[in-house]
Amino acid sequence: MNTGAAQLVFLALLVAFFYFLIVRPQRNRLRSQQQLQSSLELGDEIMTFAGFFGTIRRFDGDVVTVDEPGRDAASELRLLDEVAGNKVVQTYLALADQFTAQLGYTEHGFRHANLVGRIAFNILDRLGSDRHLAELAAIAGHLHDVGNVVSRHNHPQTSALIAMPILAELGMPTEDIGLVIGAIGNHEEELGNAVSPVAAAVVIADKSDVHRSRVRKDAQVEFDIHDRVNFSATHSFVRVDADQKTVTLELEIDTEVSDILEYFEIFLHRMMMCRRAAEGLGCKFRMTVNGHSLL
C-alpha cells in the first residue's frame, strides 16, 4: 500500500473512531433527552436539576412553569446558603470534581452536592421533621463529598474533618456540627450507618442520585458499567409518603443502554443501605423501575 492510500485509510479510521466514540453517543443522548422532554405533560411530578420537587403547571414554548411546594421553605435555609456560598467549600468542591474526573468517576461536583442536599432536606421536611433538622441534613448533603479533594479513599471521614472548622467559623452550635459531620462520615456503604435522621436522609439522597446527567462527556459508556448504568437512567425521583411511611426511589431505565440486572450488580449494596436508612426514619424503602415495583 502506498503512502497516499495509507493516509486515506488512516483518516477514514479516524473519522469512524470519532463518530462512534463521540458523535453517535452525543446524538443518542440528545435524542433521549428530547424524547423525555416531549413526554412531559401538565400535572407530571418532576425533580429539577437543582433538586426541587414540583408539578408542571404550564408550557410556554421551551419554558416550563413548575409549582414547587417546598421552595419557599427551602429558599429560607440561610445557613445552607452560607455554606454553599463559602469560598473554601466552592473551591474544594470544584477541585474534588476535577480529581474524581481524573479517576474516571461520574460527576461529584456542584450538581451532585446541591441535589443531595436538597433531596435530604425534602425527605425530612416531608416526613414532618423539625425544619432545623432538615436544614442540617441539607448542609451535610452539600458537604458529604468535599473530602474527595484529598483522596477518594476514606473520603467520608475526610469530608467530615474538612467541614468541622468551616461550620464552626460560621457559628454553628457544637451539637449541630456533630450531627452534620456524623452524617457526612457515615454516608458510604462500606462502613457507614444511618446513625441519626440527618444521616439517614443523606444516605438516601446520595444513593438515589443515579442519572445520565452525571456521566461526563468523555465517558466510555459502552465499556464502563458505572457510566452505562448511570447513562441508562433517564429519570430518578425520591417520593416520600408521610401517611404510608414509605420512601420510594422511582427510576426510569433505558434498557437499550443497560439492563436492570446491571443496575443491581453495582447498586445492590446501596439499595440495602437505603432500606436500613428508611427504617431508621420509621419508613419502608420502596423502589420502582420502569413502573414495576422491585423492593
C-alpha positions as a printed Julia matrix, in Angstrom:
295×3 Matrix{Float64}:
   0.0    0.0    0.0
   1.46   3.37  -1.0
   1.73   6.36   1.33
  -1.31   8.19  -0.08
  -3.59   5.19   0.29
  -2.33   4.56   3.81
  -3.13   8.14   4.78
  -6.63   7.85   3.37
  -7.23   4.66   5.32
  -5.9    6.32   8.47
  -8.18   9.33   8.0
 -11.18   7.08   7.39
 -10.44   5.14  10.57
 -10.0    8.38  12.49
 -13.36   9.71  11.28
 -15.04   6.41  12.17
 -13.4    6.47  15.59
 -14.69   9.95  16.41
 -18.14   9.16  15.01
 -18.73   6.03  17.07
 -16.99   7.27  20.21
 -18.2   10.89  20.34
 -20.72  11.95  17.7
 -23.05   8.96  17.84
 -23.25   8.77  21.67
 -23.95  12.52  21.85
 -26.73  12.19  19.27
 -28.24   9.31  21.21
 -28.12  11.37  24.42
 -29.78  14.33  22.71
 -32.45  12.1   21.2
 -33.22  10.5   24.57
 -33.37  13.9   26.25
 -35.74  15.23  23.59
 -37.95  12.16  23.94
 -38.11  12.64  27.71
 -38.93  16.33  27.37
 -41.6   15.7   24.75
 -43.27  13.12  27.01
 -43.83  15.65  29.81
 -47.45  16.59  30.46
 -49.34  19.01  32.68
 -49.58  17.64  36.2
 -46.45  15.5   35.95
 -44.33  15.46  39.08
 -40.67  16.12  38.37
 -37.41  16.8   40.16
 -35.4   19.72  38.81
 -31.64  19.65  38.38
 -31.43  21.92  41.43
 -33.07  19.18  43.49
 -36.55  20.64  43.94
 -39.71  18.58  43.65
 -42.51  20.15  41.66
 -45.55  19.76  39.45
 -45.72  21.04  35.86
 -48.38  23.74  35.57
 -47.79  25.45  32.22
 -45.87  25.17  28.95
 -44.77  28.33  27.14
 -42.75  27.12  24.18
 -39.5   25.83  25.63
 -40.27  27.3   29.06
 -41.88  25.02  31.65
 -43.55  26.53  34.72
 -43.28  24.33  37.8
 -45.01  24.68  41.17
 -42.52  23.82  43.9
 -44.44  23.4   47.17
 -41.31  23.19  49.28
 -39.46  26.01  47.55
 -40.42  28.75  49.98
 -39.19  26.7   52.91
 -36.02  25.6   51.15
 -35.22  29.12  50.0
 -35.15  30.25  53.64
 -32.25  27.96  54.54
 -29.86  30.78  55.32
 -27.12  28.69  56.89
 -27.17  26.33  53.91
 -26.78  29.35  51.63
 -23.8   30.47  53.69
 -22.21  27.03  53.45
 -22.84  26.74  49.71
 -21.51  30.25  49.15
 -18.38  29.72  51.23
 -15.3   30.24  49.03
 -13.4   27.36  50.64
 -16.32  24.99  50.07
 -16.73  26.11  46.48
 -13.02  25.73  45.74
 -12.75  22.31  47.33
 -15.88  21.02  45.57
 -14.62  22.23  42.2
 -11.23  20.59  42.72
 -12.82  17.41  44.09
 -14.88  17.11  40.92
 -11.76  17.58  38.79
  -9.88  14.94  40.75
 -12.68  12.37  40.61
 -12.91  13.0   36.87
  -9.25  12.07  36.54
 -10.01   8.84  38.4
 -12.84   8.03  35.98
 -15.76   8.63  38.35
 -19.09  10.21  37.5
 -19.84  13.83  38.39
 -19.12  14.66  42.05
 -19.25  18.46  41.93
 -21.77  21.23  42.48
 -24.67  19.46  40.78
 -24.37  16.37  42.99
 -23.72  18.36  46.16
 -26.68  20.66  45.62
 -29.01  17.85  44.6
 -28.14  15.59  47.54
 -28.56  18.47  49.95
 -31.98  19.42  48.59
 -33.24  15.83  48.48
 -32.06  15.24  52.05
 -33.93  18.37  53.14
 -37.09  17.31  51.29
 -37.05  13.83  52.86
 -37.05  15.09  56.44
 -39.32  18.04  55.68
 -41.96  15.86  54.05
 -41.82  13.41  56.95
 -42.67  16.29  59.28
 -39.28  16.64  60.95
 -38.16  19.85  62.56
 -37.2   22.37  59.88
 -33.86  22.99  61.57
 -33.04  19.27  61.46
 -33.93  19.2   57.77
 -31.55  22.1   57.14
 -28.75  20.2   58.88
 -29.42  17.3   56.51
 -29.21  19.69  53.57
 -25.86  21.03  54.81
 -24.49  17.52  55.35
 -25.66  16.53  51.88
 -23.95  19.54  50.34
 -20.64  18.77  52.05
 -20.64  14.97  52.04
 -18.17  14.55  49.15
 -15.9   17.56  49.7
 -13.19  15.21  51.03
 -12.56  13.96  47.51
 -10.27  16.98  47.26
  -7.84  15.0   49.45
  -8.43  11.42  48.33
 -11.2    9.12  47.24
 -10.04   6.7   49.92
 -11.83   7.38  53.24
 -13.38  10.5   51.73
 -16.45  10.46  54.05
 -14.24  10.88  57.12
 -12.03  13.43  55.35
 -15.14  15.35  54.3
 -16.31  15.47  57.91
 -12.94  16.78  59.12
 -12.9   19.46  56.43
 -16.48  20.51  57.27
 -15.89  20.85  61.02
 -13.83  24.1   61.11
 -15.91  25.65  58.32
 -19.14  25.12  60.24
 -17.57  26.3   63.48
 -16.42  29.5   61.76
 -19.98  30.08  60.57
 -21.15  29.93  64.19
 -22.95  26.58  64.12
 -23.56  25.11  67.62
 -21.34  22.18  68.59
 -24.23  19.7   68.76
 -25.38  20.65  65.27
 -21.84  20.26  63.94
 -21.77  16.8   65.47
 -24.99  15.81  63.69
 -23.68  17.11  60.36
 -20.24  15.51  60.49
 -21.75  12.27  61.81
 -23.98  12.14  58.74
 -21.13  13.03  56.39
 -18.8   10.42  57.85
 -21.4    7.65  57.56
 -22.69   8.1   54.01
 -20.6    5.42  52.26
 -21.85   1.84  52.09
 -18.59   0.13  53.1
 -18.5    1.43  56.68
 -21.38   3.87  57.01
 -24.54   3.58  59.08
 -27.6    5.78  59.41
 -26.7    6.93  62.91
 -29.3    9.72  63.01
 -32.24  11.05  60.99
 -29.84  13.52  59.37
 -27.53  10.66  58.36
 -30.45   8.57  57.08
 -31.69  11.39  54.84
 -28.21  11.97  53.41
 -27.72   8.26  52.69
 -30.98   8.0   50.74
 -30.37  11.26  48.9
 -26.82  10.32  47.91
 -27.59   6.78  46.78
 -30.65   7.85  44.79
 -28.67  10.2   42.54
 -28.31   7.92  39.56
 -28.93   9.78  36.31
 -27.4   10.24  32.89
 -26.57  13.86  33.7
 -23.81  12.53  35.99
 -22.0   10.86  33.11
 -19.16  13.0   31.83
 -18.9   13.93  28.15
 -15.81  11.8   27.59
 -17.17   8.75  29.43
 -16.77   5.3   27.91
 -20.47   4.4   28.17
 -20.1    1.28  26.05
 -17.28  -0.1   28.19
 -17.71   1.08  31.79
 -20.62  -0.41  33.7
 -20.95   2.56  36.1
 -21.21   5.07  33.27
 -23.51   2.76  31.35
 -25.91   2.28  34.26
 -25.97   5.99  35.11
 -26.49   6.92  31.48
 -29.36   4.45  31.18
 -31.24   6.24  33.99
 -33.38   8.84  32.25
 -35.43   9.71  35.33
 -34.96   9.36  39.1
 -37.29  10.64  41.77
 -37.46  10.15  45.54
 -41.11  10.07  46.58
 -41.91  10.47  50.28
 -45.33   9.43  51.57
 -45.63  10.53  55.18
 -49.05   8.89  55.58
 -47.96   5.5   54.29
 -44.49   5.86  55.86
 -42.71   4.99  52.64
 -39.72   6.4   50.8
 -39.73   5.28  47.18
 -36.98   5.61  44.61
 -38.62   5.77  41.21
 -36.35   5.06  38.25
 -36.82   5.02  34.51
 -34.09   2.99  32.83
 -33.38   2.79  29.11
 -32.87  -0.95  28.74
 -31.27  -0.44  25.33
 -28.33   1.16  27.14
 -28.18  -1.1   30.2
 -30.43  -3.78  31.61
 -31.87  -3.76  35.12
 -29.6   -6.57  36.29
 -26.56  -4.38  35.65
 -28.08  -1.73  37.91
 -28.37  -4.18  40.78
 -24.91  -5.58  40.07
 -23.34  -2.31  41.19
 -26.07  -0.73  43.32
 -27.49  -3.61  45.37
 -25.47  -2.72  48.48
 -26.52   0.92  48.13
 -30.19  -0.02  47.96
 -29.84  -2.2   51.06
 -28.24   0.77  52.82
 -31.2    2.91  51.74
 -33.58   0.34  53.19
 -31.83   0.48  56.56
 -31.77   4.27  56.43
 -35.51   4.42  55.71
 -36.15   2.07  58.62
 -34.21   4.49  60.81
 -36.75   7.13  59.78
 -39.63   4.83  60.66
 -40.38   4.15  56.98
 -40.18   1.36  54.46
 -37.93   1.77  51.43
 -39.53   1.01  48.09
 -38.13   1.01  44.58
 -39.8    1.02  41.19
 -38.07   0.6   37.84
 -39.97   1.46  34.68
 -43.2    1.39  36.65
 -42.61  -2.04  38.21
 -42.14  -2.46  41.95
 -38.91  -4.28  42.78
 -38.46  -3.61  46.5
